[in-house]
Amino acid sequence: MLGLYLLLVPYSHAETVSDDALSNEQIFSALDSGAIGDPATIDQYLAQLKNSITVDDLQDYLRLQRAICWNSFDIEKREQISEAIEFANLKLTSDIVANSPITVTDLKLCRAFMYQMAGDVDLAIKEYDHVIAESYLLESPRLIADSRSLRGALYSFQGNFAQALEDLITAQNLYESLNLEHWALYNLSDLATSYRRFGDPQTAIKYYKKLIDKFMSTNDTDSANGMKTEIGFALEELGEDEAALAMHLESYLYWKKSIGIKGSAHTAINVAGALIKLGRIKEAGQYLKDAEQFIDPSLGASYSFMRLYQAQVAVEQGQFDTSLAFLDAAKQAFIHIKNARGLELLYQIESDIYANQQDWQQAFNALKSYIANHKQLDNTQQTTRTTEMRTRFNTEQIERENQQLIELQKIKENELYILKQNKYLQMLVIILGCIIMVILSIFTYKQSQKSKLLSILALTDHLTQLPNRRYTYSKGDGYFKSKDSNEQPLSLILFDADHFKKVNDQYGHDIGDKVLIALANISNGLMRKQDLVGRVGGEEFLVILPGTTAEQALNIAQRLVTTIESGGFEDIYPNFKLTISAGVATYIADKDFNMLLKRADKALYQAKSAGRNCAILSTENAR
């Protein structure tokens, strides 16, 4: 994807590229990296590409079509969004484009983003799902990262935090692996916002501050200011309303000064929301009045909250009929963009208004809607917490890696300084010495890594990267022998995939392998740090649960069965479903680990006989 910078409006003034003549390859690389933020420069470079590339230059021609879709249309103008969709549709009918799967998929992704900008989020999600599936088939890390980043940001706004975190963290890891620093930064901002919306504003603020420092170091003041708006939202969720207002005002004044009152209309709404929380209703009303000149229903997110805040102002002024009219407009917008969080607040306000008017039936209906919406959000959040446990972004690792890079840079600078101070012969001696040391270090390192790798491979299943049968049984035997000394219960869960042979027969062994990897990741993510998950057979896995009673182990097994049944395989194959059967056994008076394992195996057989997709606890006495 060559133009995600469009997502960053109004943070559009990223690093600009020198006006010196660039080759076509340099222009494509700059567009691809996100280094160009000035619209005039982008237009200039696209014109150069159009004038110099013909259909005979097939690869460059295909890259140009993708660049045009992502970079030639202003998403703040509804008619240009429609033109972008028409452009993508036209190119997708071309035989030349059709013979390039990468180009087809990227154009579909561009079209999906334009659907989203047009407000058709259902169609956008459907297209994103399709593009992600195609990207995995193409094994294109960049397309996977771009499509999951876009879908994750949309899911986050809708309140589907579980899928949002899955998408955004996957995209983050890919962007960093691809050394796409620009897109990693903006994906990280979406990830931080997801944590804020999920209910972890402290983590979000920590990310936002890092992003501000990074943007300021590259003179990207627009993006840094955008992060201040996000910090304002996080402070509101922490109840620090005065500090939140200060942040929103700083952002509002920045945009008003840099791009005028029209460009600051979105942030004026944020200021009004903070003022309402502080009881400064009259001031909030003025900011909303200023914003209303420029915010229309096509701007779904800003428009919905503007009407919601106007309703709150009207309530405080005793204008209940006016407030209900504003709420109705907000409700239609929230429903259209599928914003469950906004609807929850709206129903609460609506119920209060009807109660104030003593229209008890309407108040009751609004309260029912609030409760239903709140319950839905609670269920989503519970699912998210499970997902977060296995996908939370490892910030400590990033900090360590960044620190290592800084230290390495300092070492290199010192070496350069020393080299410059010495004569040619001294420089040669130092360089030769460094080369020898590097060679020896590399040799030593490789030998060490080779030894470690061989040791790990001997105990690791090559496909799932879980402990293999040998290691798992060895650990289980060790836990069994040490249980008497610590007087802790010991439980096992033995499970395997139902009808797995049909998966291989119907979808192929490649899909089957991916399913096994997914099973390994899901089961490993649901367990505690002290638990051990190992692959002990083709589609058979063993979970060792030290310090776990029979009741606890059965609950864990049932949650595992339910989680796998509910999904988590869409990235592997659309609409793919799978179930597992599980046998649970807890130490009673078993003579050895093998006896305990046999009871778990019998319980698994009972689960299969009981119709599969269930967990059975062994009640058989040890013999």
C-alpha positions, 0 to 999 in steps of 0.5 A: 500500500502506497498512501496510508498518509491519507489516514492521518488527516489533519496530521498531514504535514509529515516529513517532506522530500527534497525538491531535487530530481528523484528517479522513479524508484526513489519516488515509489520508495518515498511514497511507500515509506510515508516520507512525503507529507506535502500534498503539492509535492505528492502531486508533483511526483505523481505527475512525473511518474505518469509522464515517464511510465507507460504500460510497457514498463509493466511493473512500474505501471502497476505500482503507479496504479496503486500509488494513484489510488492511495495518493491522488484523492482528497478524503476530506471531499466526498466527491473525491472519495467516490472518484477513488472508488470508481478508479479502483473499480475501473482498474480492477476490470483491467486484464493487465491488473488482473494478472497481478495478484498483489496489485489487485489486492492492494487496489481492493484495500484502497477501495475498502478504505474509501468505503470506510471514509464514505461511511459504509463501514459494513462494506469496508469490514467485508472488504478488509476481511477479504483482503486480509485472507488474500494477503495471507495467501499471497504471503505478503507481510506488507499487505497483511500489515496494512490491511490489519492496521486499517481494520484494527483501527476501525474495529477499535472505533466500533468498540470491538477491542478484542479483534482490534488488539489482534489486528493492531499488534500483528500489524505492529510486529510486521511493520517493525520487522519490515523496518517501516518506522513511519507506519509503525508509529501511526499503527502504534498510535491506533494501538494506544487508542485501543488501550484507551478505549478498552479501559487502560488509559495509563498504558495509552498515555505512556505510548502517546508521550513516546509518540510525541517525542518521536514526532517532535524529533522529526519536526512533525508537529502536526502529528505530535499535536494529534497525540495531545488530543488523544492524551486529552481523551485518556485524561477524561477517562481518568477523571482528570477533566481540567488537565483533559480540557487543557490538552484539548484547548492546546490542540484546538488553538494549534489547528486554528492557528495553522489551518484556520477555524474550519480545520479546528472544528473537530477539536472544537467538539472535543473542547466542548465535551470536556467543558460539559464535564466541568459544568461550563455549559455556556462555553461548551455551547459556543464551541459547538456553534462554531463547529456546526458550521463545518461538521455535516452528517458525512463526517460520522464520528465528529457529527455524532458526538457534536449532536450528543454534546448539543443535546447535553447543553440543551438539557442543562438549559431546560430545552428538552424537546430540542435535546431529543431532536439532537439525540435522534440525529446523534443516534442515527449517526452512531448506529450508522458508524456502529459506535456502541460506546457513543450509543451507551452514553446517548441512551443514558441521557435520553432516559434522564430526559424522559424521566424529567418529563415524567414520560415513564414508558419512554424513559424505561425503553431508553433505560432498557436500550442502555442496559442492553448496550452496556451488556454488549460492551461488557461481553466485548470487553470480557472477550478482549481481556482474554485476547489481551492476555495473550497479545498485549504489546511487549513494551519492555522489550521495545524499550530494551531494544531501543536502549541497545540501539542507542548504546550501539550508536554511541559506541560507533560514534566513539570509534569514528572519533578515535579513528579520525585522531590517529594516523593512517597506520594506527587507523589500519591497525585499529580497523584490522583489530576490529575486523578480527574481533568482529569475525571472532565474535560472529564465529563465537556467537554463531557457535553459541547460537548453534548449540542453543538451537540444537538444544531447543530443537531437540525439545521443541515441536518444529511446527507449533514451537511448543514443547514436544512429546519428550519434553512435555512428558519429562516435565510432567513426570518431574511435576508428579514426583515433586507434588508430595514435597509441596503438597499441591494438586496436579491436573492434566488436560489432554485434548485434540481437534475433532475430525482433524483428518477432514480438515487436511482432506478438505483444505489441504495439509498447509491449512491443517498446519496453520490450524495446529499453530492456531490451536497451539497459540490459543491454548498457550494464551489461555494458560498461566505462566506456570502451566505447560502446553505441549504437542504430544501427537499429530493433533493432540495436545497436553496441558500440565496444570501444577497447583490446580484442583479438579474443578479448576482444571475442568473450568479451564478445559471448558473455557478452552473448548468454548474459545476454540469453538467461537472462532479465531481461525478467520485469518487462516480460511474464511468462515473456518470452524473447529472444535476440540474434545478434552479429557481432564484428570487430577492426581488422586492416588496414582502410582506414577505420571503415566497412570495419571496420563492414562486417566486423562486419555480415558476421559478424552475418549469419553468426551469423543464418545459423548459427541465431541466439543466438550470436556470430561473430568475423569472420575475413575479411581487410580489403580 
